Amino acid sequence: MANDDYTKLQGFMNMNDGWAATKNTDTKGDGFTVTTVTRTHEKVPLSKSTIVLENVDVAKFAEAYLGSYDKDPDASEYKLVEKDDTSAVHYLRYKVPIPFVSDRDMLIKGTASDVPEGTFIFVGSTEHADKPEVKKVVRIKFWLGGLLVQDGSNAKFTVCQYSDAQQKMLNSFDPEDIINDMKNAFKMMKK
């Protein structure tokens, strides 16, 4: 586990001031409820979502969540670069339909590890010899930290994330993304 990333997540979770509400306020999905707030972090939007997952086992949800990146509806290309018992490396490419703006891609490594409070989920930018940066494609810098805590038959997932696509219009927060992430994870659990 990356202790620095867990400490960073705890810091974000404990920030109480400066957050702005989004349209995700007690937004209900099939098996979950999401509330998301945002603020600026290092000149990009930082989102903090509190998600109540109904009738979910933390271990099964963590595995499904980290394995659902191939379901990203915005990605034009996806590849599972590497997977072992504790982590997976995912490559995603995004076509940008804006004239004179380069496509974006993302190479991320996801892990889940036990911490005293529950399960720490971390997904962050990484490097891999099989997926070097591509000319004329901008690599997104991505950071996501989440804490999954079992609460009876339900689970609470507090997740903070930000990304830097190095273009102001592309750095905006889309409330639908977290909803889609939850839907995709639930689909993976039903497989």
C-alpha positions as a Markdown table, in Angstrom:
| # | Residue | x | y | z |
|---|---|---|---|---|
| 1 | Met | 0.0 | 0.0 | 0.0 |
| 2 | Ala | 1.2 | 3.5 | -0.8 |
| 3 | Asn | 1.1 | 5.1 | 2.7 |
| 4 | Asp | 1.4 | 8.6 | 1.2 |
| 5 | Asp | -1.7 | 8.0 | -0.9 |
| 6 | Tyr | -3.7 | 6.8 | 2.1 |
| 7 | Thr | -2.6 | 9.8 | 4.1 |
| 8 | Lys | -3.6 | 12.0 | 1.2 |
| 9 | Leu | -7.0 | 10.4 | 1.1 |
| 10 | Gln | -7.5 | 10.9 | 4.8 |
| 11 | Gly | -6.6 | 14.6 | 4.4 |
| 12 | Phe | -9.1 | 15.1 | 1.7 |
| 13 | Met | -11.8 | 13.2 | 3.7 |
| 14 | Asn | -11.2 | 15.5 | 6.7 |
| 15 | Met | -11.4 | 18.7 | 4.7 |
| 16 | Asn | -14.7 | 20.3 | 5.7 |
| 17 | Asp | -14.6 | 23.8 | 4.2 |
| 18 | Gly | -14.6 | 24.9 | 0.6 |
| 19 | Trp | -16.7 | 22.1 | -0.9 |
| 20 | Ala | -19.5 | 22.9 | -3.4 |
| 21 | Ala | -22.5 | 20.7 | -3.9 |
| 22 | Thr | -23.1 | 19.0 | -7.2 |
| 23 | Lys | -26.2 | 17.5 | -8.8 |
| 24 | Asn | -25.3 | 14.2 | -7.1 |
| 25 | Thr | -27.0 | 14.9 | -3.8 |
| 26 | Asp | -28.6 | 11.7 | -2.5 |
| 27 | Thr | -28.7 | 10.4 | -6.1 |
| 28 | Lys | -30.1 | 6.9 | -6.1 |
| 29 | Gly | -29.0 | 4.2 | -8.5 |
| 30 | Asp | -29.7 | 0.5 | -8.6 |
| 31 | Gly | -28.2 | -0.6 | -5.3 |
| 32 | Phe | -26.4 | 2.6 | -4.3 |
| 33 | Thr | -26.9 | 6.2 | -3.2 |
| 34 | Val | -24.3 | 8.9 | -4.1 |
| 35 | Thr | -23.6 | 12.4 | -2.8 |
| 36 | Thr | -20.7 | 14.3 | -4.4 |
| 37 | Val | -19.1 | 17.6 | -3.6 |
| 38 | Thr | -16.2 | 19.4 | -5.4 |
| 39 | Arg | -13.5 | 21.9 | -4.8 |
| 40 | Thr | -10.3 | 22.9 | -6.5 |
| 41 | His | -7.0 | 21.1 | -5.8 |
| 42 | Glu | -3.8 | 22.1 | -7.5 |
| 43 | Lys | -5.8 | 24.0 | -10.2 |
| 44 | Val | -8.0 | 21.0 | -11.1 |
| 45 | Pro | -11.4 | 19.8 | -9.7 |
| 46 | Leu | -11.3 | 17.5 | -6.8 |
| 47 | Ser | -14.4 | 15.5 | -6.1 |
| 48 | Lys | -15.4 | 13.7 | -2.9 |
| 49 | Ser | -18.2 | 11.2 | -3.1 |
| 50 | Thr | -19.9 | 9.4 | -0.3 |
| 51 | Ile | -21.6 | 6.3 | -1.6 |
| 52 | Val | -23.9 | 3.9 | 0.4 |
| 53 | Leu | -23.7 | 0.5 | -1.3 |
| 54 | Glu | -26.7 | -1.7 | -0.5 |
| 55 | Asn | -26.3 | -5.4 | 0.3 |
| 56 | Val | -22.6 | -5.4 | -0.7 |
| 57 | Asp | -19.6 | -7.4 | 0.5 |
| 58 | Val | -16.6 | -5.1 | 0.6 |
| 59 | Ala | -14.1 | -7.6 | -0.9 |
| 60 | Lys | -16.4 | -8.4 | -3.8 |
| 61 | Phe | -17.1 | -4.8 | -4.5 |
| 62 | Ala | -13.4 | -3.8 | -4.4 |
| 63 | Glu | -12.6 | -6.6 | -6.9 |
| 64 | Ala | -15.5 | -5.5 | -9.2 |
| 65 | Tyr | -14.7 | -1.8 | -9.0 |
| 66 | Leu | -11.0 | -2.3 | -9.8 |
| 67 | Gly | -11.9 | -4.6 | -12.7 |
| 68 | Ser | -14.5 | -2.4 | -14.3 |
| 69 | Tyr | -12.3 | 0.0 | -16.3 |
| 70 | Asp | -13.0 | -1.8 | -19.5 |
| 71 | Lys | -16.6 | -0.6 | -19.2 |
| 72 | Asp | -15.7 | 3.1 | -19.4 |
| 73 | Pro | -18.3 | 4.4 | -22.0 |
| 74 | Asp | -16.0 | 7.4 | -22.9 |
| 75 | Ala | -12.9 | 5.3 | -23.8 |
| 76 | Ser | -12.3 | 4.7 | -27.5 |
| 77 | Glu | -9.6 | 2.1 | -26.6 |
| 78 | Tyr | -9.0 | -0.2 | -23.6 |
| 79 | Lys | -6.3 | -2.7 | -22.7 |
| 80 | Leu | -5.6 | -4.6 | -19.5 |
| 81 | Val | -1.8 | -4.2 | -19.6 |
| 82 | Glu | -0.9 | -6.3 | -16.5 |
| 83 | Lys | -2.7 | -8.1 | -13.7 |
| 84 | Asp | -1.6 | -10.1 | -10.7 |
| 85 | Asp | -3.1 | -11.0 | -7.3 |
| 86 | Thr | -2.9 | -7.5 | -5.8 |
| 87 | Ser | -3.1 | -5.0 | -8.7 |
| 88 | Ala | -4.0 | -4.3 | -12.3 |
| 89 | Val | -2.7 | -1.9 | -14.9 |
| 90 | His | -5.2 | -0.4 | -17.3 |
| 91 | Tyr | -4.7 | 1.6 | -20.5 |
| 92 | Leu | -7.6 | 3.8 | -21.7 |
| 93 | Arg | -7.6 | 6.2 | -24.7 |
| 94 | Tyr | -10.1 | 9.0 | -25.3 |
| 95 | Lys | -10.9 | 10.6 | -28.6 |
| 96 | Val | -11.4 | 14.4 | -28.1 |
| 97 | Pro | -14.0 | 15.8 | -30.5 |
| 98 | Ile | -12.7 | 19.3 | -30.3 |
| 99 | Pro | -10.8 | 20.8 | -33.2 |
| 100 | Phe | -7.0 | 21.2 | -32.6 |
| 101 | Val | -7.2 | 19.4 | -29.2 |
| 102 | Ser | -5.2 | 16.2 | -29.0 |
| 103 | Asp | -6.6 | 12.9 | -27.8 |
| 104 | Arg | -6.0 | 11.9 | -24.2 |
| 105 | Asp | -4.9 | 8.6 | -22.7 |
| 106 | Met | -4.5 | 7.3 | -19.2 |
| 107 | Leu | -2.3 | 4.5 | -17.8 |
| 108 | Ile | -3.4 | 3.6 | -14.3 |
| 109 | Lys | -2.6 | 1.0 | -11.7 |
| 110 | Gly | -5.3 | 0.0 | -9.2 |
| 111 | Thr | -4.9 | -1.8 | -5.9 |
| 112 | Ala | -6.9 | -2.7 | -2.8 |
| 113 | Ser | -5.4 | -3.2 | 0.6 |
| 114 | Asp | -6.6 | -3.6 | 4.2 |
| 115 | Val | -6.3 | -0.7 | 6.6 |
| 116 | Pro | -7.5 | -0.5 | 10.2 |
| 117 | Glu | -10.7 | 1.4 | 9.1 |
| 118 | Gly | -11.6 | -0.9 | 6.2 |
| 119 | Thr | -10.3 | -1.4 | 2.6 |
| 120 | Phe | -8.2 | 1.3 | 0.9 |
| 121 | Ile | -8.7 | 1.4 | -2.9 |
| 122 | Phe | -6.1 | 3.3 | -4.8 |
| 123 | Val | -6.0 | 4.0 | -8.6 |
| 124 | Gly | -3.3 | 6.3 | -9.9 |
| 125 | Ser | -1.2 | 7.1 | -12.9 |
| 126 | Thr | 1.7 | 4.8 | -13.5 |
| 127 | Glu | 4.3 | 3.9 | -16.1 |
| 128 | His | 4.7 | 0.6 | -18.0 |
| 129 | Ala | 7.1 | -0.5 | -20.7 |
| 130 | Asp | 4.3 | -2.0 | -22.8 |
| 131 | Lys | 2.4 | 1.3 | -22.9 |
| 132 | Pro | 4.8 | 4.3 | -23.4 |
| 133 | Glu | 3.4 | 7.7 | -24.1 |
| 134 | Val | 2.2 | 8.2 | -27.6 |
| 135 | Lys | 3.2 | 11.2 | -29.8 |
| 136 | Lys | 0.4 | 13.8 | -30.1 |
| 137 | Val | -1.6 | 12.1 | -27.3 |
| 138 | Val | -1.6 | 13.8 | -23.9 |
| 139 | Arg | -1.3 | 11.5 | -20.9 |
| 140 | Ile | -3.8 | 12.3 | -18.2 |
| 141 | Lys | -2.5 | 12.4 | -14.6 |
| 142 | Phe | -5.0 | 10.6 | -12.4 |
| 143 | Trp | -5.4 | 10.1 | -8.7 |
| 144 | Leu | -8.2 | 8.2 | -6.9 |
| 145 | Gly | -8.3 | 7.1 | -3.3 |
| 146 | Gly | -11.2 | 5.5 | -1.6 |
| 147 | Leu | -12.1 | 3.9 | 1.7 |
| 148 | Leu | -14.6 | 1.0 | 1.8 |
| 149 | Val | -16.1 | 0.2 | 5.1 |
| 150 | Gln | -18.6 | -2.7 | 5.8 |
| 151 | Asp | -21.7 | -1.6 | 7.7 |
| 152 | Gly | -23.8 | -4.6 | 8.3 |
| 153 | Ser | -25.1 | -5.8 | 4.9 |
| 154 | Asn | -24.3 | -2.4 | 3.4 |
| 155 | Ala | -21.0 | -0.7 | 2.7 |
| 156 | Lys | -19.9 | 2.9 | 2.7 |
| 157 | Phe | -17.4 | 4.0 | 0.1 |
| 158 | Thr | -15.8 | 7.4 | 0.4 |
| 159 | Val | -13.8 | 8.2 | -2.7 |
| 160 | Cys | -11.8 | 11.3 | -3.6 |
| 161 | Gln | -10.4 | 11.8 | -7.1 |
| 162 | Tyr | -8.9 | 14.3 | -9.5 |
| 163 | Ser | -7.4 | 14.2 | -12.9 |
| 164 | Asp | -5.3 | 16.6 | -15.0 |
| 165 | Ala | -5.9 | 16.3 | -18.7 |
| 166 | Gln | -3.7 | 19.4 | -19.2 |
| 167 | Gln | -6.6 | 21.3 | -20.9 |
| 168 | Lys | -9.0 | 23.4 | -18.8 |
| 169 | Met | -12.2 | 22.3 | -20.7 |
| 170 | Leu | -11.3 | 18.6 | -20.2 |
| 171 | Asn | -10.5 | 19.0 | -16.5 |
| 172 | Ser | -14.1 | 19.6 | -15.5 |
| 173 | Phe | -16.0 | 17.3 | -13.2 |
| 174 | Asp | -18.8 | 15.2 | -14.7 |
| 175 | Pro | -21.2 | 14.0 | -12.0 |
| 176 | Glu | -22.3 | 11.1 | -14.3 |
| 177 | Asp | -18.8 | 9.5 | -14.1 |
| 178 | Ile | -19.2 | 8.4 | -10.5 |
| 179 | Ile | -22.7 | 7.0 | -11.3 |
| 180 | Asn | -21.4 | 5.1 | -14.3 |
| 181 | Asp | -18.5 | 3.8 | -12.1 |
| 182 | Met | -21.0 | 2.4 | -9.6 |
| 183 | Lys | -23.2 | 0.9 | -12.3 |
| 184 | Asn | -20.2 | -0.8 | -13.9 |
| 185 | Ala | -19.0 | -2.2 | -10.6 |
| 186 | Phe | -22.4 | -3.6 | -9.8 |
| 187 | Lys | -22.6 | -5.2 | -13.3 |
| 188 | Met | -19.2 | -6.8 | -12.7 |
| 189 | Met | -20.3 | -8.3 | -9.3 |
| 190 | Lys | -23.3 | -10.0 | -11.0 |
| 191 | Lys | -21.0 | -11.8 | -13.5 |
